Amino acid sequence: STEKLSSGYRINRAADDAAGLTISEKMRKQIKGLDRASTNAEDGVSSVQTAEGALTEVHSMLQRMNELATQASNGTNSESDRSAIQDEISQLTTEIDRVSETTKFNETYLLKGDKGTKTLNMEAHDAGLKGSMTVNGDGTATFTMEELNEGDSVSIGGKNYTIGSTVADVKNLVAAPKAGSSKIKIGDKTYTLKAGDTNVYDENGDQLYVKSPKGATTTTFTTGAELTTESTHKDTDGTADVANNAVTVTNLKDYVSAGVKVTVGKTTQTAMVDAKNNTSGAAAADEIDDNDSTVISKTKAYQLAANELLAANQIGDTENNAKVGFGDVDTELDGTNGNGTFKIQLGQTKVSNTLSFNLHVGSDADMTNKIQVDIETMNSSYLGIKGLNVKDDSGIAATYAIDAIADAISKVSEQRSALGAVQNRLEHTISNVDNVVENTTSAESRIRDTDMASEMVNYSKNNILAQAGQSMLAQANQSNQGVLSLLQ
């Protein structure tokens, strides 16, 4: 009893309670492990709070960049104004990268990612055009622009246009000349091409030929080359047409290109040919009304839209991967697709792999006791704002930058949200683990620890019995002494 009372344990050796000792040690193992698991979770909360706190500042910087981009989009800014705005945006971008590179907890860098790299696709942007965007999931997106018809108004790149077909520079965009009773538009006159003729005549019988200076040197024509004013060419068969340097009907579509000066009778006109059907690759007319630059053809509108889509989707594209095409990103923009469907090959960037670490919040080796924390590389490349530029003469670049910054803000919000969710989970984990420790400790105590009240009663009883025994022994010894004294 004295040993139990002084040590506080009912079981001081296996012999005291063999089965109880086994149960007690098993519980002690669980309690010690859970105590450490609770501390692990608290350390996890601290690391998550460190990362989330850094991202709070990244959010603040992105909000400032959004404010600056919106300011730069305004047409009242001068070039020097946008240059000053660009300086601040560049500094903020650099600071975001610095925060990503230097934020760490217990020597672990939290925002710079892990070893290795991965390639990410940028978000798809519609450049403010009316239409619908579909992300295909294979690194491409499809943008379908609202169909344009004659007389429609459309805004492209911050400019308003009207789709026309009756003005001189637009109505000439008809089929390119072909051999055999085909027609070619030159200026405001129509000429009929007669198959097999060496010379070409207009409807009035005037001869159509290329004017050349006296004594000009004859040159060999190469398919795809442009016919220049005051020049002479051979036919594709290599023979020169000496008389008036006329070209044959079968080769006319190869020789006549947009902007070339040709002589009809005594009048010099400018040829306009639609390049999409011109196998020679000659340049097309500009498809813009000579008298009103806001009037353009439908094909021109789609080409301008494609250029704006490309500009919007090149933001953050560190791999120069962004392309825009009519239905096929591998083909050049030639305006052959008249329904306004654009296929966008998304821009790409390379970043470090996602940082992942596990928090062990249990006393056993069970993998369910692991809570995984994932943190992306939160630098300007991952956010899609690396090299962000708002310094142009129109403010359109800044307008597109607003969308890119919005995507960056969304990515930071997503990461902060994930970290907040993990932190809340860890708080519940800590409470649960502490509860288990408290109850298990109580159970282990009932097995291992001394019941002080009961053991004190037992100790007192034994002490009284020992004292009573000693008293009785003393009395017995005294009785013997009394007999001896009587005998004396």
C-alpha positions in Angstrom: 0.0 0.0 0.0 2.8 2.4 0.8 4.4 1.7 -2.7 1.1 2.3 -4.4 0.4 5.5 -2.5 3.9 6.9 -3.0 4.1 6.0 -6.8 0.4 6.8 -7.6 0.2 3.6 -9.6 -1.8 0.5 -8.8 0.4 -1.5 -11.2 4.1 -1.0 -10.5 5.2 -4.3 -12.0 3.6 -6.9 -14.3 3.0 -9.1 -11.3 0.6 -6.5 -9.9 -1.9 -7.0 -12.8 -0.5 -8.8 -15.9 -3.6 -8.2 -18.1 -4.1 -4.7 -16.8 -0.5 -3.8 -17.7 -0.9 -4.9 -21.3 -4.1 -2.9 -21.7 -2.6 0.2 -20.1 0.5 0.2 -22.3 -1.6 -0.1 -25.4 -3.6 2.9 -24.4 -0.5 4.8 -23.5 0.8 4.3 -27.0 -2.4 5.7 -28.5 -2.4 8.7 -26.1 1.2 9.6 -26.8 0.6 9.3 -30.6 -2.6 11.4 -30.5 -0.9 14.1 -28.5 1.8 14.3 -31.2 -0.9 14.2 -33.9 -2.6 17.1 -32.3 0.6 19.1 -32.4 1.2 18.0 -36.1 -2.2 19.4 -37.0 -1.5 22.7 -35.2 1.8 23.0 -37.1 -0.2 22.3 -40.3 -2.6 25.2 -39.4 0.4 27.5 -38.9 1.9 26.6 -42.3 -1.5 27.0 -44.1 -2.0 30.3 -42.4 1.4 31.4 -43.6 0.7 30.6 -47.2 -2.8 32.0 -47.1 -1.5 35.2 -45.5 1.0 35.6 -48.4 -1.7 35.1 -50.9 -3.8 37.8 -49.2 -1.1 40.3 -50.3 -1.0 38.7 -53.8 -4.7 39.3 -54.0 -4.2 43.0 -53.0 -1.6 43.5 -55.7 -3.8 41.9 -58.3 -6.7 44.2 -57.3 -4.3 47.1 -57.8 -3.3 45.8 -61.2 -6.9 45.5 -62.2 -7.4 49.1 -61.2 -4.4 50.2 -63.2 -5.4 48.2 -66.3 -8.9 49.7 -66.1 -7.3 53.2 -66.0 -5.0 52.4 -68.9 -8.0 51.3 -71.0 -9.4 54.8 -70.9 -8.9 56.8 -74.1 -8.0 60.0 -72.3 -4.6 58.6 -71.4 -1.5 59.7 -73.3 1.4 57.4 -74.2 3.4 58.7 -71.2 0.4 58.0 -68.9 0.3 54.4 -70.0 4.0 54.1 -69.7 3.8 55.2 -66.1 1.0 52.7 -65.5 3.1 50.0 -67.1 5.9 50.7 -64.7 3.8 50.1 -61.7 2.2 47.0 -63.2 5.7 45.6 -63.9 6.8 46.3 -60.3 3.7 44.5 -59.0 4.3 41.6 -61.2 7.9 41.3 -60.0 6.7 41.5 -56.4 4.2 38.7 -56.9 7.1 36.6 -58.2 9.2 37.5 -55.2 6.5 36.5 -52.8 6.2 33.2 -54.6 9.9 32.6 -54.4 10.5 33.5 -50.8 7.4 32.6 -48.7 8.4 29.6 -46.5 7.5 27.8 -43.2 10.2 25.9 -41.3 12.5 26.0 -44.4 9.7 24.7 -46.7 8.9 27.1 -49.6 5.2 27.2 -49.8 4.4 29.1 -53.0 7.2 28.2 -55.4 6.0 24.7 -56.2 7.9 21.4 -56.2 10.6 19.8 -58.3 9.9 19.3 -62.0 7.8 21.3 -64.4 4.4 21.0 -66.1 2.7 22.9 -68.9 -0.5 24.7 -68.3 -3.0 26.0 -70.8 -4.1 29.6 -70.5 -7.8 30.6 -70.1 -9.7 31.3 -73.3 -10.7 34.9 -74.0 -13.3 36.2 -76.4 -11.7 39.7 -76.9 -15.0 41.3 -76.1 -16.6 40.0 -79.2 -20.3 38.9 -79.3 -20.6 35.2 -79.5 -20.1 32.0 -77.5 -16.9 30.4 -76.3 -16.5 26.6 -75.8 -13.3 25.2 -74.2 -12.7 21.8 -75.9 -10.5 20.3 -73.2 -7.7 19.5 -75.6 -5.8 22.7 -75.4 -8.1 24.4 -77.8 -11.3 26.4 -77.7 -14.0 27.3 -80.3 -15.4 30.7 -80.5 -18.5 31.2 -82.6 -19.1 34.8 -83.5 -22.6 36.1 -84.2 -23.3 35.8 -87.9 -22.7 39.0 -89.9 -24.9 40.1 -92.7 -25.0 43.1 -95.0 -25.8 46.3 -93.1 -25.0 44.8 -89.7 -22.9 46.8 -87.2 -20.1 45.1 -85.3 -17.6 46.3 -82.8 -14.1 44.8 -83.1 -11.0 45.9 -81.2 -12.8 49.0 -79.8 -13.9 50.2 -83.3 -17.3 50.1 -84.9 -17.8 48.8 -88.4 -20.6 48.3 -90.8 -20.8 45.2 -93.1 -21.2 46.5 -96.7 -21.5 45.0 -100.1 -22.5 47.8 -102.4 -19.6 50.1 -102.1 -16.9 50.0 -104.9 -14.2 48.4 -102.8 -16.4 45.8 -101.4 -18.6 44.8 -104.4 -15.5 43.9 -106.4 -14.8 41.0 -104.0 -16.4 38.4 -106.3 -15.0 35.2 -107.6 -11.5 35.3 -109.1 -11.1 35.1 -112.8 -11.1 31.6 -114.3 -10.5 30.5 -117.9 -13.5 30.0 -120.0 -16.1 32.8 -120.1 -15.1 34.0 -116.6 -15.3 37.7 -115.7 -12.9 40.0 -113.9 -13.7 43.2 -112.2 -11.3 46.1 -112.8 -12.5 49.4 -111.4 -16.2 49.6 -112.2 -15.9 47.7 -115.5 -16.5 44.0 -116.1 -14.4 42.0 -118.7 -15.1 38.6 -120.1 -12.3 36.1 -120.4 -12.5 33.9 -123.5 -10.8 30.6 -123.3 -7.9 30.0 -125.7 -7.5 33.7 -126.7 -4.1 35.2 -126.7 -5.5 38.6 -126.1 -8.3 39.5 -123.8 -11.0 42.0 -124.7 -13.6 43.7 -122.8 -17.3 43.8 -123.6 -16.7 46.7 -125.9 -13.9 45.0 -127.8 -11.1 46.9 -126.1 -8.0 44.9 -125.7 -6.8 44.2 -122.1 -3.0 44.1 -121.7 -0.2 45.0 -119.5 1.4 48.3 -120.3 5.2 48.3 -120.4 7.8 50.9 -121.3 9.7 50.9 -124.5 12.7 48.6 -124.5 11.7 46.9 -121.2 13.6 43.7 -120.5 11.5 40.6 -120.6 11.4 38.6 -117.3 10.2 35.1 -116.6 7.0 34.9 -114.5 7.0 32.8 -111.3 3.6 31.6 -110.0 2.7 33.5 -106.9 4.6 36.6 -107.8 2.8 39.9 -108.1 2.4 41.7 -111.4 3.9 45.2 -111.0 3.1 48.3 -112.8 5.2 49.0 -115.9 6.6 45.5 -116.2 6.7 42.7 -118.7 6.3 39.0 -118.1 6.5 35.8 -120.0 3.6 33.3 -120.0 4.0 30.2 -117.8 5.1 28.2 -120.9 8.2 30.4 -121.1 7.3 32.2 -124.3 6.8 36.0 -124.4 3.7 37.5 -125.9 5.4 40.2 -128.0 2.4 41.9 -129.3 1.4 44.4 -126.7 2.8 41.9 -124.1 -0.7 40.4 -123.8 -1.3 37.5 -121.5 -3.4 34.5 -122.4 -6.7 33.9 -120.8 -5.6 30.7 -119.1 -2.9 32.6 -117.2 -4.7 35.8 -116.5 -5.7 34.8 -113.0 -2.0 34.2 -112.3 -0.9 37.6 -113.6 -3.5 40.0 -112.4 -3.4 40.8 -108.7 -5.0 43.4 -106.4 -3.6 46.9 -106.8 -1.9 46.2 -110.2 -2.4 48.9 -112.8 -3.7 47.5 -116.1 -4.5 49.3 -119.3 -7.9 48.9 -120.9 -7.9 50.6 -124.2 -6.5 54.0 -123.3 -7.7 53.9 -119.7 -5.6 52.7 -116.8 -7.5 51.0 -114.0 -6.7 49.2 -110.8 -7.5 45.4 -110.6 -9.3 44.0 -107.6 -9.3 40.2 -107.2 -10.6 38.0 -104.4 -7.5 36.1 -103.2 -9.4 33.2 -101.7 -10.0 31.7 -105.2 -6.8 33.0 -106.8 -4.5 30.0 -107.0 -1.5 32.2 -107.7 -1.6 33.5 -104.1 -1.9 37.1 -105.3 -2.8 39.6 -102.7 -6.5 40.3 -102.2 -8.2 43.7 -102.2 -8.2 45.3 -98.8 -11.9 44.8 -98.5 -12.4 48.2 -97.0 -14.5 50.9 -98.6 -12.2 53.5 -100.2 -14.5 56.3 -99.2 -15.5 55.1 -95.7 -13.0 53.0 -93.8 -15.7 51.9 -91.3 -17.4 49.9 -94.1 -15.8 46.5 -94.6 -16.7 43.1 -96.0 -17.8 40.2 -93.8 -14.6 38.4 -94.5 -12.6 41.4 -93.4 -14.6 41.6 -90.2 -13.8 37.9 -89.5 -10.2 38.5 -90.2 -10.1 41.5 -87.8 -11.9 39.5 -85.2 -9.3 36.7 -85.5 -6.5 39.2 -85.0 -8.2 40.5 -81.8 -8.8 37.0 -80.6 -5.1 36.2 -81.1 -4.0 39.3 -79.2 -6.3 38.5 -76.3 -5.2 34.9 -76.1 -1.4 35.7 -76.3 -1.4 37.3 -72.8 0.7 35.1 -70.5 1.6 32.8 -73.3 5.3 32.2 -72.5 5.6 29.3 -74.9 4.3 31.2 -78.0 1.6 28.6 -78.5 -1.4 30.7 -79.1 -3.0 30.6 -82.6 -6.3 31.5 -84.1 -7.7 30.0 -87.3 -11.0 29.6 -89.1 -11.8 26.1 -88.1 -8.2 24.9 -88.2 -5.5 26.5 -86.2 -2.8 25.1 -88.5 -4.1 27.1 -91.5 -3.5 30.7 -92.2 -6.3 33.2 -91.9 -7.7 33.3 -95.4 -11.3 34.2 -94.7 -12.6 31.0 -96.3 -14.9 30.2 -93.4 -17.7 32.6 -93.7 -19.7 31.5 -90.7 -17.6 33.2 -88.1 -16.3 30.1 -86.3 -12.8 30.4 -84.9 -10.7 27.7 -83.5 -8.3 28.9 -80.8 -5.1 27.1 -79.8 -4.7 28.3 -76.3 -1.5 29.9 -75.0 0.7 27.9 -72.7 3.2 28.4 -69.9 5.6 26.2 -67.9 5.5 26.2 -64.1 6.9 24.0 -61.3 4.9 21.0 -60.2 2.3 21.4 -57.4 3.7 21.3 -53.9 2.1 18.5 -51.9 2.7 17.6 -48.3 0.8 15.4 -45.8 -0.1 16.1 -42.2 -0.2 13.0 -40.0 -3.1 13.5 -37.6 -3.5 10.1 -36.1 -1.7 7.6 -33.8 -1.8 4.7 -36.3 0.0 4.1 -39.7 -3.4 4.1 -41.5 -3.2 6.3 -44.6 -6.6 7.8 -43.7 -4.7 9.6 -41.0 -3.0 11.8 -43.7 -4.4 15.2 -44.6 -2.9 16.3 -47.9 -2.2 20.0 -48.6 -1.7 21.0 -52.2 -0.4 24.5 -53.2 0.2 25.6 -56.7 3.1 27.7 -57.9 1.6 31.1 -57.3 3.9 33.2 -59.5 3.0 35.4 -62.5 3.5 32.6 -65.0 0.9 30.4 -63.3 -1.4 33.3 -62.9 -1.2 34.1 -66.6 0.1 37.7 -66.2 3.8 37.3 -66.9 4.9 40.1 -69.2 1.6 41.8 -68.9 1.6 44.9 -71.2 -0.9 47.8 -71.1 1.3 50.3 -73.0 -0.2 50.7 -76.5 -1.6 53.7 -78.3 -5.2 52.7 -78.1 -5.8 51.1 -74.7 -7.0 47.8 -76.3 -4.1 45.9 -74.8 -5.1 47.2 -71.3 -8.7 46.2 -72.0 -7.6 42.6 -72.7 -5.3 42.7 -69.7 -8.4 43.2 -67.5 -9.6 39.7 -68.4 -6.2 38.2 -67.8 -6.0 39.8 -64.3 -9.6 38.6 -63.6 -8.4 35.1 -64.3 -5.4 35.6 -62.0 -7.6 36.8 -59.2 -9.9 33.8 -59.7 -6.9 31.4 -59.4 -5.6 33.0 -56.2 -9.2 32.9 -54.8 -9.4 29.2 -55.7 -6.1 28.5 -53.9 -7.0 30.6 -50.8 -10.3 28.8 -50.7 -8.6 25.4 -50.7 -6.3 26.5 -48.0 -9.1 27.8 -45.9 -11.0 24.6 -46.3 -8.0 22.6 -45.1 -7.5 24.9 -42.1 -11.1 24.4 -41.0 -10.7 20.7 -41.4 -7.6 20.8 -39.2 -9.4 22.7 -36.5 -12.0 20.0 -36.3 -9.3 17.3 -36.4 -7.5 18.9 -33.4 -10.7 19.1 -31.4 -11.5 15.4 -32.2 -8.0 14.2 -31.4 -7.9 16.1 -28.1 -11.3 14.6 -27.2 -10.0 11.1 -27.8 -6.9 11.7 -25.8 -8.9 13.0 -22.8 -11.3 10.0 -22.7 -8.6 7.4 -23.4 -6.4 8.9 -20.6 -9.3 8.6 -18.2 -9.8 5.0 -19.1 -6.1 4.2 -18.8 -6.0 5.9 -15.5 -8.7 3.6 -14.1 -6.5 0.7 -15.0 -3.1 1.9 -14.1 -3.4 4.5 -11.4 -4.0 4.0 -7.7 -7.4 4.7 -6.2 -6.1 6.9 -3.6 -9.2 6.9 -1.3 -9.6 3.1 -1.4 -5.9 2.5 -1.0 -5.7 5.0 1.9 -8.5 3.1 3.7 -6.6 -0.1 3.1 -3.4 1.4 4.3 -5.1 2.8 7.4 -6.7 -0.5 8.1 -3.5 -2.4 7.8 -1.7 0.2 9.9 -4.4 -0.1 12.7 -4.1 -3.9 12.5 -0.3 -3.7 12.8 -0.6 -1.4 15.7 -3.2 -3.6 17.4 -1.0 -6.6 16.9 1.9 -4.9 18.4 -0.2 -3.8 21.4 -1.5 -7.3 22.0 2.1 -8.7 21.7 3.3 -6.1 24.3 0.4 -7.1 26.6 1.2 -10.7 26.2 4.9 -10.1 27.0 3.8 -8.1 30.1 1.6 -11.0 31.3 4.6 -13.3 31.4 6.5 -10.8 33.4 3.7 -10.6 35.9 3.8 -14.4 36.5 7.5 -14.3 37.0 7.2 -11.5 39.5 4.6 -13.5 41.5 6.9 -16.5 41.6 9.7 -14.3 43.0 
